[in-house]
Amino acid sequence: MNDSRARHAAAAPNFAGSHPAHRNARPVHPSPGDNSPTADHAREPATDRGAARYETLHDLIAALEASGVRCLGYEPILALRGAVARASCDMGAGNIVVSVYATSAETEEHVPTIAGVLSGVADVHMVVGPNWTVNCDSADQRERIAAATGGRQVHIPA
């Protein structure tokens, strides 16, 4: 980590332990036969039956951290592109981008948007919840985040 990122990480909000991870979370269960747009692209099991809805980015990151997934070097992203809030952080050797949306429709729209941006460049590794997404650098990150959140894994080859 370079010096400026180290300084920023030290000044970043500490989400771990700041409040109960699921304080504002509400379990959301998809209807049987869910044919959401991401299900067509999923290469992994397409289920988010255990995923919670998070009202804020803070709540989503706190839930990740409560499950052992660290979000270090938190940096807000100002280009929201449909999200209510978005930030990047380091997770081990790679970076993740966490986003919270106002509606499930806006959440589902993010998948083909990212697939279009990364088409022919890089695989899409993403975990999708009822009103949130986590874009990952690798399958390992995607699997760890899905296990921690109950979100649906999405993998779209470049």
Secondary structure as the mmCIF struct_conf table of DSSP 4:
data_model
#
loop_
_struct_conf.conf_type_id
_struct_conf.id
_struct_conf.beg_label_comp_id
_struct_conf.beg_label_asym_id
_struct_conf.beg_label_seq_id
_struct_conf.end_label_comp_id
_struct_conf.end_label_asym_id
_struct_conf.end_label_seq_id
HELX_RH_AL_P HELX_RH_AL_P1 ASP A 3 ALA A 11
BEND BEND1 ALA A 12 ALA A 12
TURN_TY1_P TURN_TY1_P1 ALA A 16 GLY A 17
BEND BEND2 SER A 18 HIS A 19
TURN_TY1_P TURN_TY1_P2 ALA A 21 ASN A 24
STRN STRN1 ARG A 26 PRO A 27
HELX_LH_PP_P HELX_LH_PP_P1 PRO A 30 SER A 31
TURN_TY1_P TURN_TY1_P3 PRO A 32 GLY A 33
HELX_RH_AL_P HELX_RH_AL_P2 PRO A 37 HIS A 41
BEND BEND3 ARG A 43 GLU A 44
TURN_TY1_P TURN_TY1_P4 ARG A 49 GLY A 50
HELX_LH_PP_P HELX_LH_PP_P2 ALA A 51 ALA A 51
STRN STRN2 ALA A 52 ARG A 53
BEND BEND4 GLU A 55 THR A 56
HELX_RH_AL_P HELX_RH_AL_P3 LEU A 57 ALA A 66
TURN_TY1_P TURN_TY1_P5 SER A 67 GLY A 68
STRN STRN3 LEU A 72 PRO A 76
BEND BEND5 LEU A 78 LEU A 78
TURN_TY1_P TURN_TY1_P6 ARG A 81 GLY A 82
BEND BEND6 VAL A 84 VAL A 84
STRN STRN4 ALA A 85 MET A 91
TURN_TY1_P TURN_TY1_P7 GLY A 92 ALA A 93
STRN STRN5 GLY A 94 VAL A 100
BEND BEND7 ALA A 102 THR A 103
HELX_RH_AL_P HELX_RH_AL_P4 SER A 104 LEU A 118
TURN_TY1_P TURN_TY1_P8 SER A 119 VAL A 121
STRN STRN6 VAL A 124 VAL A 128
BEND BEND8 PRO A 130 ASN A 131
STRN STRN7 TRP A 132 CYS A 136
BEND BEND9 ASP A 137 SER A 138
HELX_RH_AL_P HELX_RH_AL_P5 ALA A 139 THR A 149
HELX_LH_PP_P HELX_LH_PP_P3 GLY A 151 GLY A 151
STRN STRN8 ARG A 152 ILE A 156
#
